[in-house]
Amino acid sequence: MAVLEKKYLVSVKDVGTSSLITNKGIFRLLEDIACVHSDMAGYGINQISKTRLSWILLHWKVHVFKRVSYNSTVTIRTWGRNSSKCVTYRDFDMYDEDGNLICIASSKWTLVNIDTGKITRITPEIIEAYDFEDDKNVFGEVDIPKLKEPDIGNNPDYTFIVQRRDIDVNNHMNNLFYIDYAIETLPKEVYENLTFNKIEVMYKNGSKLGTTVNCFYSEEDGKHFVVMKGSENELHAIVKFEE
């Protein structure tokens, strides 16, 4: 199946105080349909015990045009595209009940052998199973450029320890929680007065149970960054918010 289309009901956990879908709600739905598509292709969560392979997310890029309200139905489409030996891409578009395009997204993934913990080759058999759509590109760019680390100080603006509740099937902190902790790091006036419709998340090192993560806030040219680092100053993730 080249393109998977699925309808979702926007639930109470997907909306904020305005009753409109939040960025985390959008990411949750995108993550879900990506996992469903991989299961259908034979390389998803349900097949890990057999394939010994698991997808690791490297980068999100999302642009929101309109936010729907609680109990609305959205239609999401997703497809794989442009694979190299070790990296592949997945794009998405989302529509409201009237068929209006309300969000586009792109993501970058790599494949890991769960027995060795090492990146493994994306074989022609895997590519064939997903039936890639290389001509369908929502942002008009093959790659998602890496985020550059902005200037940050030495003192973190927020610190957290990865909890049991944060851990996902890959034994790392789930991708969605990086958005949660990035929001906690934003200054009060930024959080309360700005709506971010452009979001990028670049993942560098997986945050494991018990890891202490220091978050640093920086603003450059109207772009708001949260840099997440471990206790040894290793980079875990960079989150970028734009209006």
C-alpha positions as CSV (number, residue, x, y, z in Angstrom):
1,M,0.0,0.0,0.0
2,A,1.7,3.1,-1.2
3,V,-0.5,5.7,0.5
4,L,-2.4,4.9,3.7
5,E,-5.5,7.0,4.5
6,K,-7.1,6.9,8.0
7,K,-9.7,8.9,9.8
8,Y,-9.2,9.9,13.5
9,L,-11.5,11.4,16.1
10,V,-9.8,14.3,17.9
11,S,-10.1,13.2,21.5
12,V,-9.9,15.1,24.8
13,K,-6.3,14.2,25.2
14,D,-5.5,15.9,21.9
15,V,-6.8,19.3,22.8
16,G,-5.8,22.2,25.1
17,T,-7.6,24.9,27.0
18,S,-9.0,26.4,23.8
19,S,-10.6,23.0,22.9
20,L,-8.4,23.1,19.7
21,I,-6.0,20.4,18.8
22,T,-2.5,20.9,20.3
23,N,0.8,20.3,18.7
24,K,1.3,17.2,20.8
25,G,-2.2,16.0,19.7
26,I,-1.1,16.4,16.0
27,F,2.2,14.6,16.6
28,R,0.3,11.8,18.4
29,L,-2.0,11.2,15.4
30,L,0.9,11.3,12.9
31,E,2.9,8.9,15.0
32,D,0.0,6.5,15.2
33,I,-0.7,6.3,11.5
34,A,3.0,5.9,10.8
35,C,3.1,2.9,13.1
36,V,-0.1,1.5,11.5
37,H,1.4,1.8,8.0
38,S,4.6,0.0,9.1
39,D,2.6,-2.8,10.7
40,M,0.7,-3.3,7.4
41,A,4.0,-3.4,5.5
42,G,5.3,-6.1,7.8
43,Y,8.0,-4.0,9.6
44,G,6.0,-2.5,12.5
45,I,5.8,-2.8,16.2
46,N,3.9,-6.2,16.1
47,Q,6.6,-7.7,13.9
48,I,9.7,-6.6,16.0
49,S,9.9,-10.0,17.7
50,K,10.2,-11.6,14.3
51,T,12.2,-9.1,12.2
52,R,14.4,-8.0,15.1
53,L,14.2,-4.6,13.5
54,S,12.8,-1.3,14.9
55,W,12.3,2.1,13.3
56,I,14.0,5.1,15.1
57,L,12.8,8.6,14.4
58,L,15.5,11.1,13.6
59,H,13.5,14.3,12.7
60,W,10.0,15.8,12.5
61,K,9.0,18.8,10.5
62,V,5.4,19.9,10.9
63,H,3.4,22.9,9.5
64,V,-0.1,23.6,10.8
65,F,-2.5,25.7,8.8
66,K,-5.7,25.3,10.8
67,R,-6.6,23.7,14.2
68,V,-9.7,21.7,14.5
69,S,-11.7,21.3,17.7
70,Y,-12.5,18.5,20.1
71,N,-14.6,15.7,18.7
72,S,-13.8,16.7,15.1
73,T,-12.8,14.0,12.6
74,V,-9.6,14.5,10.6
75,T,-8.3,12.4,7.7
76,I,-4.6,11.7,7.5
77,R,-2.7,10.3,4.6
78,T,0.9,9.0,4.8
79,W,3.5,7.5,2.5
80,G,7.1,6.5,2.5
81,R,9.5,8.2,0.1
82,N,13.2,8.6,-0.9
83,S,15.2,5.9,0.9
84,S,18.9,5.6,1.1
85,K,21.0,2.8,2.5
86,C,20.4,3.8,6.1
87,V,17.8,6.6,6.1
88,T,14.2,6.9,4.8
89,Y,11.5,9.5,4.8
90,R,7.8,9.6,5.5
91,D,5.4,12.4,4.6
92,F,1.9,13.2,5.8
93,D,-1.0,15.5,5.0
94,M,-4.1,16.1,7.2
95,Y,-7.6,17.3,6.2
96,D,-10.6,18.5,8.2
97,E,-14.2,17.3,7.8
98,D,-14.7,19.7,4.8
99,G,-11.7,18.4,3.0
100,N,-9.5,21.4,3.7
101,L,-5.8,20.8,4.1
102,I,-4.9,21.7,7.7
103,C,-1.4,20.3,8.2
104,I,1.6,18.9,6.4
105,A,4.5,17.0,7.9
106,S,7.7,15.2,7.0
107,S,9.8,12.8,9.0
108,K,13.2,11.1,8.8
109,W,13.8,7.6,10.1
110,T,16.5,5.0,10.4
111,L,16.3,1.2,11.1
112,V,18.0,-0.4,14.1
113,N,18.7,-4.1,14.8
114,I,17.4,-4.6,18.4
115,D,19.8,-7.3,19.1
116,T,23.0,-5.3,18.3
117,G,21.6,-1.8,18.8
118,K,23.2,-0.8,15.6
119,I,21.8,0.9,12.5
120,T,21.0,-1.6,9.8
121,R,20.6,-1.4,6.0
122,I,17.2,-0.6,4.5
123,T,17.0,-3.4,2.0
124,P,15.2,-3.5,-1.4
125,E,12.7,-5.9,0.2
126,I,11.8,-3.4,2.8
127,I,11.5,-0.6,0.2
128,E,9.3,-2.8,-1.9
129,A,7.0,-3.6,1.1
130,Y,6.3,0.1,1.6
131,D,5.9,0.9,-2.1
132,F,7.4,4.3,-1.8
133,E,5.9,7.4,-3.5
134,D,9.1,9.4,-4.3
135,D,7.2,12.1,-6.3
136,K,5.0,13.0,-3.4
137,N,6.9,15.5,-1.2
138,V,4.9,17.9,1.0
139,F,7.8,20.4,1.6
140,G,9.4,20.2,-1.9
141,E,12.7,19.0,-0.4
142,V,14.2,15.5,-0.4
143,D,16.1,15.8,2.8
144,I,15.1,17.5,6.1
145,P,18.1,19.8,6.9
146,K,19.6,19.3,10.3
147,L,18.9,21.8,13.0
148,K,21.9,23.8,14.1
149,E,22.4,24.2,17.8
150,P,21.9,27.8,18.8
151,D,23.9,29.8,21.3
152,I,23.0,28.7,24.8
153,G,24.2,29.5,28.3
154,N,25.8,27.2,30.8
155,N,22.8,27.1,33.2
156,P,19.7,25.1,32.1
157,D,16.3,26.6,32.1
158,Y,14.6,23.3,33.0
159,T,15.8,19.9,34.1
160,F,14.0,16.6,34.3
161,I,14.8,12.9,34.9
162,V,13.3,10.4,32.4
163,Q,10.6,8.4,34.2
164,R,9.1,4.9,33.6
165,R,6.0,6.5,32.1
166,D,8.1,8.1,29.4
167,I,9.6,4.9,28.0
168,D,8.4,3.5,24.6
169,V,8.8,0.2,22.7
170,N,12.5,1.1,21.9
171,N,13.3,1.5,25.6
172,H,13.9,5.2,25.1
173,M,11.8,8.2,26.0
174,N,8.9,8.4,23.6
175,N,9.2,11.0,20.9
176,L,6.1,12.9,22.0
177,F,7.5,13.6,25.5
178,Y,10.3,15.8,24.0
179,I,7.6,18.2,23.0
180,D,6.1,18.1,26.5
181,Y,9.5,18.9,28.1
182,A,10.3,21.6,25.5
183,I,7.0,23.4,26.3
184,E,7.9,23.3,30.0
185,T,11.2,25.0,29.2
186,L,9.6,27.9,27.3
187,P,9.5,31.2,29.2
188,K,6.1,32.0,30.6
189,E,5.5,35.0,28.3
190,V,6.4,32.9,25.2
191,Y,4.2,30.0,26.2
192,E,1.2,32.2,27.0
193,N,1.3,34.6,24.1
194,L,2.5,32.7,21.1
195,T,0.9,29.9,19.0
196,F,3.5,27.8,17.2
197,N,2.3,26.5,13.9
198,K,5.7,25.4,12.6
199,I,7.6,22.8,14.7
200,E,10.7,20.8,14.1
201,V,12.2,18.2,16.4
202,M,15.7,16.7,15.7
203,Y,16.6,13.6,17.8
204,K,20.2,12.9,18.4
205,N,20.7,10.5,21.4
206,G,17.8,8.5,22.9
207,S,17.0,9.5,26.5
208,K,16.8,6.4,28.6
209,L,15.2,5.6,32.0
210,G,16.8,7.6,34.8
211,T,18.7,9.9,32.5
212,T,19.0,13.5,33.7
213,V,18.2,15.9,30.8
214,N,19.1,19.6,30.9
215,C,17.0,21.9,28.7
216,F,18.2,25.3,27.4
217,Y,16.0,27.9,25.9
218,S,17.2,30.3,23.1
219,E,15.5,32.7,20.8
220,E,17.0,33.7,17.4
221,D,15.2,35.8,14.8
222,G,11.7,35.0,16.1
223,K,12.5,31.3,16.3
224,H,12.4,29.6,19.7
225,F,14.7,26.7,20.4
226,V,14.9,24.2,23.2
227,V,18.2,22.3,23.3
228,M,18.2,19.1,25.4
229,K,21.5,17.7,26.7
230,G,22.6,15.0,29.1
231,S,24.7,15.3,32.2
232,E,27.9,14.8,30.1
233,N,26.8,17.6,27.7
234,E,25.8,15.1,25.0
235,L,23.0,16.4,22.7
236,H,19.7,14.5,23.0
237,A,17.4,16.7,20.9
238,I,16.7,20.2,19.5
239,V,13.2,21.5,19.3
240,K,12.4,24.5,17.2
241,F,9.1,26.5,17.4
242,E,7.9,29.2,15.0
243,E,4.6,31.0,14.6
